[in-house]
Amino acid sequence: MKKAHDDGIWSVNWTKNTNKIITGSLDDKIKIWNGDHFSIITSLSGHSLGIVSISSSASGYEFASVSLDNQLRIWDLKLTIPAIIQVINAGPAEAWKVAYSPDGKYVATSNHSGSINIWSVVNGIKKTTFTSKGSFGMSIAYSPNGTMLALGTENGTVYLFDAVFGNLKSTFKNHKKPVRAVAFSEDSTYLASGSDDNDIMLYDLSLTKPACLCTLKGHTSWVLSLAFSPDGFHLASGSSDKTVKIWNIDAKCCVHTFDDHSDQVWGVDYNPDGLKLVSVAEDGTMIIHRTSNQSATPRI
């Protein structure tokens, strides 16, 4: 266990290829950590209020951050001390959670009216807005294949958009309370959502009409964060019940629970090979967990 920040850590991302851990905290700081030794590389300032959300590019060489100061910042990770690519003043309530597009050209942010804003990485200009009939967009994720955007909202609804044209593909109304986390599997076949109703829903997107496949029950409080393992066989979840759970997707059950944090777990993410998992919490700690790789038999 590492005391990583002076205040709650609301977001964490373990980058692909570059193997860095990025944490964002209510202490207004973003910190970059070595993914092998877990030592700090640098601490970044610039945001004037707490960091709400972080998302890195598929290349691992850029990342985006959103703060309570209404700013969206895009950073270049290729340098030892990351440099700013763009500072975007998104405007009040126009950027809450952020997701980097797989092609590295755009970042998407959820907003308080239940819409998605798409911003250009190159010039920082808002390209378009995808509109839903939902309320406050509390979670957002791009599918790894770049074709879909998922939005989890305060009214418990999950919206699935075509990421290219912006049309609404599917609407899921399985949760009873706000959806604070959404995540896609690496093959873009599954979508998971986590809610204040303590449940995780798993959706099968390979069907002609995507549908909820099952409900994963086990957390005793809000589900705050989700991450699929790179091989797609497991799903990690962080909760207000202070635990991190590992779920087997095929068996649809919890196979392990980590209970090392002393406060709610805001973020989880796997390392590139799936053998480690990072979790961050309101207590300001970052913990690296060892996980098992059970992907010897490929899913057909």
LOZA-657477 format. One record per residue (C-alpha): x, y, z. Coordinates in Angstrom, 3 decimals, decimal comma. Layout:
N
<X=X	Y=Y	Z=Z>
...
***
This chain:
300
<X=0,000	Y=0,000	Z=0,000>
<X=1,326	Y=3,404	Z=-1,002>
<X=0,092	Y=6,768	Z=0,274>
<X=0,103	Y=8,343	Z=-3,170>
<X=-1,780	Y=11,635	Z=-2,678>
<X=-2,743	Y=14,019	Z=0,113>
<X=-6,452	Y=13,638	Z=-0,656>
<X=-8,845	Y=11,177	Z=-2,275>
<X=-7,760	Y=9,665	Z=-5,606>
<X=-10,688	Y=9,698	Z=-8,007>
<X=-9,054	Y=8,314	Z=-11,138>
<X=-6,303	Y=5,926	Z=-12,219>
<X=-5,060	Y=4,684	Z=-15,573>
<X=-2,362	Y=2,104	Z=-16,376>
<X=-1,077	Y=2,996	Z=-19,850>
<X=-0,578	Y=0,537	Z=-22,656>
<X=2,875	Y=0,205	Z=-24,241>
<X=4,512	Y=2,866	Z=-22,055>
<X=3,661	Y=1,036	Z=-18,791>
<X=2,983	Y=4,069	Z=-16,628>
<X=0,394	Y=4,548	Z=-13,901>
<X=-1,386	Y=7,899	Z=-13,894>
<X=-3,326	Y=9,036	Z=-10,813>
<X=-5,548	Y=12,076	Z=-10,395>
<X=-6,573	Y=13,390	Z=-6,999>
<X=-8,713	Y=15,939	Z=-5,192>
<X=-5,391	Y=17,478	Z=-4,077>
<X=-5,274	Y=19,058	Z=-7,601>
<X=-2,269	Y=16,920	Z=-8,587>
<X=-1,701	Y=14,382	Z=-11,345>
<X=1,106	Y=11,929	Z=-10,658>
<X=2,954	Y=9,650	Z=-13,065>
<X=4,353	Y=6,383	Z=-11,661>
<X=6,745	Y=3,762	Z=-13,021>
<X=4,706	Y=0,652	Z=-13,865>
<X=7,558	Y=-1,722	Z=-12,955>
<X=8,886	Y=-0,261	Z=-9,706>
<X=5,847	Y=1,876	Z=-8,716>
<X=8,132	Y=4,816	Z=-7,925>
<X=6,981	Y=8,308	Z=-8,791>
<X=8,318	Y=9,794	Z=-12,034>
<X=6,786	Y=13,254	Z=-11,791>
<X=3,940	Y=15,284	Z=-10,313>
<X=1,943	Y=17,600	Z=-12,575>
<X=0,133	Y=20,759	Z=-11,588>
<X=-1,999	Y=23,131	Z=-13,608>
<X=-5,543	Y=22,215	Z=-12,715>
<X=-6,867	Y=24,534	Z=-10,023>
<X=-9,335	Y=22,074	Z=-8,518>
<X=-9,514	Y=18,317	Z=-7,936>
<X=-8,968	Y=15,856	Z=-10,788>
<X=-12,155	Y=13,946	Z=-11,602>
<X=-11,157	Y=11,743	Z=-14,527>
<X=-8,137	Y=10,536	Z=-16,536>
<X=-7,924	Y=8,579	Z=-19,791>
<X=-4,841	Y=7,627	Z=-21,814>
<X=-4,532	Y=7,021	Z=-25,544>
<X=-4,210	Y=3,515	Z=-27,000>
<X=-0,563	Y=4,280	Z=-27,844>
<X=0,162	Y=5,197	Z=-24,235>
<X=1,909	Y=8,414	Z=-25,322>
<X=-0,861	Y=10,891	Z=-24,498>
<X=-3,518	Y=11,259	Z=-21,839>
<X=-6,410	Y=13,559	Z=-21,011>
<X=-7,496	Y=14,903	Z=-17,637>
<X=-10,672	Y=16,615	Z=-16,438>
<X=-10,939	Y=18,700	Z=-13,282>
<X=-13,575	Y=20,413	Z=-11,195>
<X=-12,171	Y=23,665	Z=-12,667>
<X=-14,097	Y=22,824	Z=-15,920>
<X=-10,837	Y=22,360	Z=-17,812>
<X=-9,982	Y=19,487	Z=-20,124>
<X=-6,220	Y=19,096	Z=-20,511>
<X=-4,409	Y=16,873	Z=-22,993>
<X=-0,840	Y=15,873	Z=-22,145>
<X=2,158	Y=14,501	Z=-24,066>
<X=3,681	Y=11,558	Z=-22,165>
<X=6,672	Y=11,068	Z=-24,468>
<X=8,756	Y=13,528	Z=-22,443>
<X=10,121	Y=12,810	Z=-18,963>
<X=8,086	Y=15,762	Z=-17,725>
<X=4,827	Y=15,576	Z=-19,721>
<X=4,004	Y=18,678	Z=-21,752>
<X=0,609	Y=20,212	Z=-22,432>
<X=-0,854	Y=19,566	Z=-25,886>
<X=-4,148	Y=21,352	Z=-25,309>
<X=-5,900	Y=23,263	Z=-22,528>
<X=-9,618	Y=23,328	Z=-23,263>
<X=-11,975	Y=25,463	Z=-21,211>
<X=-14,953	Y=23,180	Z=-21,636>
<X=-17,344	Y=25,433	Z=-19,733>
<X=-19,449	Y=24,824	Z=-16,629>
<X=-20,736	Y=21,242	Z=-16,432>
<X=-19,524	Y=20,377	Z=-19,959>
<X=-16,758	Y=17,950	Z=-18,934>
<X=-17,101	Y=15,403	Z=-16,134>
<X=-15,675	Y=12,038	Z=-17,190>
<X=-13,287	Y=11,653	Z=-20,135>
<X=-12,473	Y=8,906	Z=-22,649>
<X=-9,692	Y=8,935	Z=-25,264>
<X=-10,666	Y=7,616	Z=-28,709>
<X=-8,716	Y=4,502	Z=-29,803>
<X=-7,414	Y=6,283	Z=-32,913>
<X=-5,983	Y=9,080	Z=-30,736>
<X=-7,761	Y=11,860	Z=-32,644>
<X=-10,491	Y=12,781	Z=-30,164>
<X=-11,428	Y=12,841	Z=-26,512>
<X=-15,028	Y=12,480	Z=-25,388>
<X=-16,431	Y=14,021	Z=-22,214>
<X=-19,722	Y=13,429	Z=-20,476>
<X=-21,676	Y=16,455	Z=-19,265>
<X=-24,379	Y=17,327	Z=-16,745>
<X=-27,200	Y=17,288	Z=-19,304>
<X=-26,612	Y=13,671	Z=-20,339>
<X=-24,789	Y=14,453	Z=-23,594>
<X=-21,326	Y=13,615	Z=-24,899>
<X=-18,959	Y=16,286	Z=-26,218>
<X=-16,333	Y=15,229	Z=-28,769>
<X=-13,137	Y=17,347	Z=-28,793>
<X=-10,305	Y=17,393	Z=-31,326>
<X=-6,894	Y=16,536	Z=-29,884>
<X=-5,162	Y=18,494	Z=-32,676>
<X=-6,847	Y=21,886	Z=-32,211>
<X=-8,904	Y=21,569	Z=-29,017>
<X=-12,143	Y=22,490	Z=-30,801>
<X=-15,421	Y=20,755	Z=-30,015>
<X=-16,281	Y=18,701	Z=-33,080>
<X=-19,804	Y=17,612	Z=-32,184>
<X=-22,185	Y=16,634	Z=-29,380>
<X=-24,058	Y=13,342	Z=-29,046>
<X=-27,383	Y=13,861	Z=-27,270>
<X=-29,288	Y=11,401	Z=-25,095>
<X=-32,511	Y=11,704	Z=-23,135>
<X=-30,654	Y=10,959	Z=-19,937>
<X=-29,548	Y=13,077	Z=-17,006>
<X=-26,036	Y=13,854	Z=-15,668>
<X=-23,456	Y=11,739	Z=-17,526>
<X=-21,544	Y=10,078	Z=-14,703>
<X=-19,412	Y=7,628	Z=-16,722>
<X=-18,140	Y=7,225	Z=-20,277>
<X=-16,072	Y=4,748	Z=-22,300>
<X=-14,964	Y=4,146	Z=-25,898>
<X=-15,036	Y=0,595	Z=-27,219>
<X=-11,486	Y=-0,550	Z=-28,084>
<X=-12,483	Y=-1,058	Z=-31,735>
<X=-13,526	Y=2,607	Z=-31,879>
<X=-17,069	Y=2,010	Z=-33,097>
<X=-19,052	Y=2,621	Z=-29,891>
<X=-19,337	Y=5,080	Z=-27,014>
<X=-21,093	Y=4,136	Z=-23,776>
<X=-22,601	Y=6,692	Z=-21,406>
<X=-23,820	Y=5,909	Z=-17,881>
<X=-26,232	Y=8,443	Z=-16,404>
<X=-27,603	Y=9,589	Z=-13,075>
<X=-31,077	Y=8,229	Z=-13,784>
<X=-29,687	Y=4,674	Z=-14,079>
<X=-29,818	Y=4,446	Z=-17,869>
<X=-26,891	Y=3,324	Z=-20,050>
<X=-26,760	Y=4,675	Z=-23,602>
<X=-24,762	Y=3,075	Z=-26,420>
<X=-23,842	Y=5,383	Z=-29,307>
<X=-22,285	Y=4,860	Z=-32,704>
<X=-18,956	Y=6,594	Z=-32,088>
<X=-18,542	Y=7,690	Z=-35,704>
<X=-21,968	Y=9,074	Z=-36,595>
<X=-23,375	Y=9,757	Z=-33,134>
<X=-26,678	Y=7,942	Z=-33,555>
<X=-28,076	Y=6,073	Z=-30,552>
<X=-27,700	Y=2,301	Z=-31,003>
<X=-29,122	Y=0,896	Z=-27,740>
<X=-30,618	Y=2,012	Z=-24,439>
<X=-30,325	Y=-0,134	Z=-21,308>
<X=-32,569	Y=0,546	Z=-18,315>
<X=-31,487	Y=-2,282	Z=-16,019>
<X=-30,156	Y=-0,198	Z=-13,111>
<X=-32,315	Y=1,461	Z=-10,487>
<X=-29,785	Y=4,126	Z=-9,459>
<X=-26,928	Y=6,254	Z=-10,939>
<X=-24,396	Y=4,485	Z=-13,157>
<X=-20,919	Y=5,568	Z=-12,036>
<X=-18,854	Y=3,181	Z=-14,169>
<X=-18,922	Y=1,697	Z=-17,678>
<X=-16,251	Y=-0,443	Z=-19,362>
<X=-15,835	Y=-2,437	Z=-22,569>
<X=-14,019	Y=-5,746	Z=-22,966>
<X=-10,883	Y=-5,611	Z=-25,123>
<X=-12,651	Y=-7,354	Z=-28,037>
<X=-15,594	Y=-4,907	Z=-27,765>
<X=-17,989	Y=-7,844	Z=-27,308>
<X=-19,093	Y=-7,019	Z=-23,759>
<X=-20,044	Y=-3,860	Z=-21,914>
<X=-20,221	Y=-3,694	Z=-18,123>
<X=-21,924	Y=-1,032	Z=-16,003>
<X=-21,732	Y=-0,411	Z=-12,254>
<X=-24,286	Y=1,472	Z=-10,196>
<X=-25,309	Y=2,897	Z=-6,837>
<X=-27,759	Y=-0,029	Z=-6,672>
<X=-24,643	Y=-2,137	Z=-5,809>
<X=-25,026	Y=-4,221	Z=-8,988>
<X=-22,896	Y=-4,761	Z=-12,085>
<X=-24,690	Y=-5,447	Z=-15,355>
<X=-23,000	Y=-7,329	Z=-18,187>
<X=-24,294	Y=-6,707	Z=-21,729>
<X=-23,674	Y=-8,867	Z=-24,805>
<X=-22,988	Y=-6,524	Z=-27,746>
<X=-22,462	Y=-9,315	Z=-30,283>
<X=-26,202	Y=-9,947	Z=-30,533>
<X=-28,269	Y=-8,432	Z=-33,347>
<X=-30,069	Y=-6,540	Z=-30,611>
<X=-27,584	Y=-6,045	Z=-27,707>
<X=-29,052	Y=-7,149	Z=-24,395>
<X=-28,232	Y=-7,569	Z=-20,715>
<X=-26,590	Y=-10,946	Z=-20,223>
<X=-26,525	Y=-11,126	Z=-16,431>
<X=-26,315	Y=-9,243	Z=-13,141>
<X=-23,207	Y=-9,601	Z=-10,985>
<X=-24,079	Y=-9,276	Z=-7,311>
<X=-21,661	Y=-9,166	Z=-4,386>
<X=-20,809	Y=-5,569	Z=-3,518>
<X=-22,627	Y=-4,162	Z=-0,497>
<X=-22,412	Y=-0,527	Z=-1,589>
<X=-22,047	Y=1,639	Z=-4,716>
<X=-19,958	Y=0,306	Z=-7,609>
<X=-17,579	Y=3,148	Z=-8,523>
<X=-15,119	Y=1,691	Z=-11,033>
<X=-14,745	Y=-1,137	Z=-13,553>
<X=-11,968	Y=-2,549	Z=-15,756>
<X=-11,811	Y=-5,656	Z=-17,946>
<X=-8,608	Y=-7,682	Z=-17,977>
<X=-6,722	Y=-7,512	Z=-21,307>
<X=-7,614	Y=-11,140	Z=-22,094>
<X=-11,303	Y=-10,469	Z=-21,459>
<X=-11,715	Y=-13,303	Z=-18,976>
<X=-12,019	Y=-11,150	Z=-15,863>
<X=-13,626	Y=-7,927	Z=-14,718>
<X=-12,343	Y=-5,872	Z=-11,779>
<X=-14,661	Y=-3,631	Z=-9,760>
<X=-14,079	Y=-1,041	Z=-7,041>
<X=-16,774	Y=-0,055	Z=-4,589>
<X=-17,828	Y=2,210	Z=-1,740>
<X=-17,753	Y=-0,950	Z=0,393>
<X=-13,919	Y=-0,481	Z=0,341>
<X=-13,295	Y=-3,682	Z=-1,637>
<X=-12,006	Y=-4,639	Z=-5,060>
<X=-13,623	Y=-7,710	Z=-6,598>
<X=-12,468	Y=-9,890	Z=-9,490>
<X=-15,233	Y=-11,502	Z=-11,541>
<X=-14,929	Y=-14,453	Z=-13,916>
<X=-16,845	Y=-13,483	Z=-17,053>
<X=-17,566	Y=-17,028	Z=-18,263>
<X=-18,656	Y=-18,302	Z=-14,840>
<X=-20,365	Y=-14,974	Z=-14,042>
<X=-19,232	Y=-15,029	Z=-10,439>
<X=-16,780	Y=-13,327	Z=-8,071>
<X=-13,533	Y=-15,296	Z=-7,793>
<X=-11,596	Y=-13,030	Z=-5,427>
<X=-12,031	Y=-10,026	Z=-3,135>
<X=-9,279	Y=-7,599	Z=-2,077>
<X=-10,106	Y=-5,665	Z=1,110>
<X=-6,916	Y=-3,651	Z=1,672>
<X=-8,335	Y=-0,130	Z=1,361>
<X=-9,755	Y=1,775	Z=4,318>
<X=-12,146	Y=3,878	Z=2,221>
<X=-14,168	Y=3,715	Z=-0,999>
<X=-12,350	Y=2,558	Z=-4,127>
<X=-12,713	Y=5,135	Z=-6,906>
<X=-10,535	Y=3,554	Z=-9,575>
<X=-9,183	Y=0,229	Z=-10,854>
<X=-7,134	Y=-0,671	Z=-13,932>
<X=-5,094	Y=-3,615	Z=-15,208>
<X=-1,503	Y=-3,404	Z=-16,385>
<X=-0,820	Y=-4,228	Z=-20,074>
<X=-0,281	Y=-7,977	Z=-19,553>
<X=-3,123	Y=-8,352	Z=-17,039>
<X=-0,955	Y=-9,803	Z=-14,285>
<X=-1,307	Y=-6,773	Z=-12,005>
<X=-4,162	Y=-4,514	Z=-11,021>
<X=-3,949	Y=-1,026	Z=-9,541>
<X=-6,645	Y=0,379	Z=-7,267>
<X=-6,991	Y=3,870	Z=-5,767>
<X=-9,227	Y=5,129	Z=-3,013>
<X=-10,638	Y=8,041	Z=-1,060>
<X=-7,980	Y=7,379	Z=1,611>
<X=-5,300	Y=8,629	Z=-0,823>
<X=-3,696	Y=5,208	Z=-1,217>
<X=-2,677	Y=3,305	Z=-4,340>
<X=-2,386	Y=-0,478	Z=-4,121>
<X=-0,910	Y=-2,885	Z=-6,677>
<X=-2,550	Y=-6,325	Z=-6,617>
<X=-1,228	Y=-9,476	Z=-8,245>
<X=-3,790	Y=-11,226	Z=-10,428>
<X=-3,864	Y=-14,616	Z=-12,135>
<X=-3,926	Y=-15,066	Z=-15,896>
<X=-6,349	Y=-17,875	Z=-16,715>
<X=-6,591	Y=-17,362	Z=-20,453>
<X=-4,860	Y=-20,560	Z=-21,569>
<X=-8,098	Y=-21,675	Z=-23,246>
<X=-9,279	Y=-18,979	Z=-25,638>
<X=-12,938	Y=-18,011	Z=-25,723>
<X=-14,648	Y=-19,017	Z=-28,940>
***
